[in-house]
Amino acid sequence: MSQQMVTANRLRDGAVVFLAAGGRWTTRVGEGHVAETESHAAALLRSAEAMVTEVVGPYLIEVAAQADGWSPTRYRERIRAEGPSVGEFNDTGRPVAEGN
Protein backbone atom coordinates (compact mmCIF):
# COMPACT_ATOMS: atom_id res chain seq x y z
CA MET A 1 0.00 0.00 0.00
CA SER A 2 1.11 3.53 -0.67
CA GLN A 3 1.34 6.06 2.12
CA GLN A 4 -1.83 8.11 2.56
CA MET A 5 -3.23 11.04 4.52
CA VAL A 6 -6.63 12.68 4.82
CA THR A 7 -7.44 16.02 3.19
CA ALA A 8 -10.63 18.09 3.27
CA ASN A 9 -11.84 21.68 3.11
CA ARG A 10 -12.29 23.72 6.28
CA LEU A 11 -15.89 24.87 6.66
CA ARG A 12 -15.26 28.35 8.01
CA ASP A 13 -13.14 29.57 5.08
CA GLY A 14 -12.86 26.76 2.50
CA ALA A 15 -9.11 26.31 3.01
CA VAL A 16 -7.52 23.00 2.03
CA VAL A 17 -6.55 21.18 5.22
CA PHE A 18 -4.82 17.95 6.20
CA LEU A 19 -5.53 15.78 9.22
CA ALA A 20 -2.53 16.00 11.56
CA ALA A 21 -1.52 14.13 14.69
CA GLY A 22 -3.88 14.54 17.61
CA GLY A 23 -6.92 14.94 15.37
CA ARG A 24 -6.18 18.58 14.53
CA TRP A 25 -6.35 20.13 11.05
CA THR A 26 -3.43 21.93 9.40
CA THR A 27 -2.99 23.80 6.12
CA ARG A 28 0.54 22.37 5.75
CA VAL A 29 0.69 19.03 3.95
CA GLY A 30 4.04 18.30 5.60
CA GLU A 31 2.32 18.22 9.00
CA GLY A 32 -0.32 15.70 7.90
CA HIS A 33 -0.60 12.36 9.71
CA VAL A 34 0.56 9.62 7.33
CA ALA A 35 -0.99 6.15 7.36
CA GLU A 36 1.11 3.28 6.11
CA THR A 37 -1.51 0.51 6.28
CA GLU A 38 -5.00 0.23 4.81
CA SER A 39 -6.57 -0.21 8.25
CA HIS A 40 -4.81 2.87 9.64
CA ALA A 41 -5.87 4.92 6.59
CA ALA A 42 -9.48 3.76 7.02
CA ALA A 43 -9.38 4.70 10.72
CA LEU A 44 -8.04 8.19 9.93
CA LEU A 45 -10.78 8.70 7.34
CA ARG A 46 -13.50 7.58 9.77
CA SER A 47 -12.12 10.00 12.34
CA ALA A 48 -12.16 12.87 9.81
CA GLU A 49 -15.70 12.03 8.67
CA ALA A 50 -16.85 12.46 12.29
CA MET A 51 -15.58 16.07 12.26
CA VAL A 52 -18.50 17.42 10.20
CA THR A 53 -18.61 20.65 12.20
CA GLU A 54 -15.06 21.53 11.11
CA VAL A 55 -14.53 20.19 7.58
CA VAL A 56 -16.38 19.04 4.49
CA GLY A 57 -15.53 16.27 2.03
CA PRO A 58 -12.65 14.43 3.69
CA TYR A 59 -10.88 11.85 1.54
CA LEU A 60 -7.59 9.96 1.36
CA ILE A 61 -4.71 11.05 -0.86
CA GLU A 62 -1.45 9.31 -1.69
CA VAL A 63 1.70 11.05 -0.47
CA ALA A 64 5.42 10.45 -0.87
CA ALA A 65 8.36 11.51 1.28
CA GLN A 66 10.36 14.42 -0.12
CA ALA A 67 13.50 16.11 1.18
CA ASP A 68 11.38 18.83 2.83
CA GLY A 69 8.51 16.62 4.07
CA TRP A 70 5.48 14.97 2.52
CA SER A 71 4.07 15.81 -0.90
CA PRO A 72 0.95 14.53 -2.69
CA THR A 73 1.76 12.20 -5.58
CA ARG A 74 -1.06 13.34 -7.88
CA TYR A 75 -0.86 16.69 -9.67
CA ARG A 76 -4.40 17.74 -8.62
CA GLU A 77 -3.54 17.24 -4.96
CA ARG A 78 -0.22 19.09 -5.30
CA ILE A 79 -2.14 22.09 -6.65
CA ARG A 80 -4.58 21.87 -3.72
CA ALA A 81 -1.66 21.65 -1.25
CA GLU A 82 0.70 24.20 -2.78
CA GLY A 83 -1.59 26.63 -4.59
CA PRO A 84 -2.23 27.44 -8.26
CA SER A 85 0.25 26.38 -10.91
CA VAL A 86 0.08 29.82 -12.56
CA GLY A 87 0.47 33.35 -11.30
CA GLU A 88 -2.04 36.19 -11.28
CA PHE A 89 -3.85 37.33 -14.40
CA ASN A 90 -4.81 40.86 -15.37
CA ASP A 91 -8.26 41.86 -16.65
CA THR A 92 -7.33 40.82 -20.21
CA GLY A 93 -6.51 37.27 -19.10
CA ARG A 94 -2.75 37.65 -19.52
CA PRO A 95 -0.30 36.67 -16.77
CA VAL A 96 0.88 39.53 -14.58
CA ALA A 97 4.68 39.74 -14.51
CA GLU A 98 6.31 39.54 -11.09
CA GLY A 99 7.12 42.95 -9.67
CA ASN A 100 4.23 44.67 -11.49
C-alpha positions in Angstrom: 0.0 0.0 0.0 1.1 3.5 -0.7 1.3 6.1 2.1 -1.8 8.1 2.6 -3.2 11.0 4.5 -6.6 12.7 4.8 -7.4 16.0 3.2 -10.6 18.1 3.3 -11.8 21.7 3.1 -12.3 23.7 6.3 -15.9 24.9 6.7 -15.3 28.4 8.0 -13.1 29.6 5.1 -12.9 26.8 2.5 -9.1 26.3 3.0 -7.5 23.0 2.0 -6.6 21.2 5.2 -4.8 18.0 6.2 -5.5 15.8 9.2 -2.5 16.0 11.6 -1.5 14.1 14.7 -3.9 14.5 17.6 -6.9 14.9 15.4 -6.2 18.6 14.5 -6.4 20.1 11.1 -3.4 21.9 9.4 -3.0 23.8 6.1 0.5 22.4 5.7 0.7 19.0 3.9 4.0 18.3 5.6 2.3 18.2 9.0 -0.3 15.7 7.9 -0.6 12.4 9.7 0.6 9.6 7.3 -1.0 6.2 7.4 1.1 3.3 6.1 -1.5 0.5 6.3 -5.0 0.2 4.8 -6.6 -0.2 8.2 -4.8 2.9 9.6 -5.9 4.9 6.6 -9.5 3.8 7.0 -9.4 4.7 10.7 -8.0 8.2 9.9 -10.8 8.7 7.3 -13.5 7.6 9.8 -12.1 10.0 12.3 -12.2 12.9 9.8 -15.7 12.0 8.7 -16.8 12.5 12.3 -15.6 16.1 12.3 -18.5 17.4 10.2 -18.6 20.7 12.2 -15.1 21.5 11.1 -14.5 20.2 7.6 -16.4 19.0 4.5 -15.5 16.3 2.0 -12.6 14.4 3.7 -10.9 11.9 1.5 -7.6 10.0 1.4 -4.7 11.1 -0.9 -1.5 9.3 -1.7 1.7 11.0 -0.5 5.4 10.5 -0.9 8.4 11.5 1.3 10.4 14.4 -0.1 13.5 16.1 1.2 11.4 18.8 2.8 8.5 16.6 4.1 5.5 15.0 2.5 4.1 15.8 -0.9 1.0 14.5 -2.7 1.8 12.2 -5.6 -1.1 13.3 -7.9 -0.9 16.7 -9.7 -4.4 17.7 -8.6 -3.5 17.2 -5.0 -0.2 19.1 -5.3 -2.1 22.1 -6.6 -4.6 21.9 -3.7 -1.7 21.7 -1.3 0.7 24.2 -2.8 -1.6 26.6 -4.6 -2.2 27.4 -8.3 0.2 26.4 -10.9 0.1 29.8 -12.6 0.5 33.4 -11.3 -2.0 36.2 -11.3 -3.9 37.3 -14.4 -4.8 40.9 -15.4 -8.3 41.9 -16.6 -7.3 40.8 -20.2 -6.5 37.3 -19.1 -2.8 37.7 -19.5 -0.3 36.7 -16.8 0.9 39.5 -14.6 4.7 39.7 -14.5 6.3 39.5 -11.1 7.1 42.9 -9.7 4.2 44.7 -11.5 
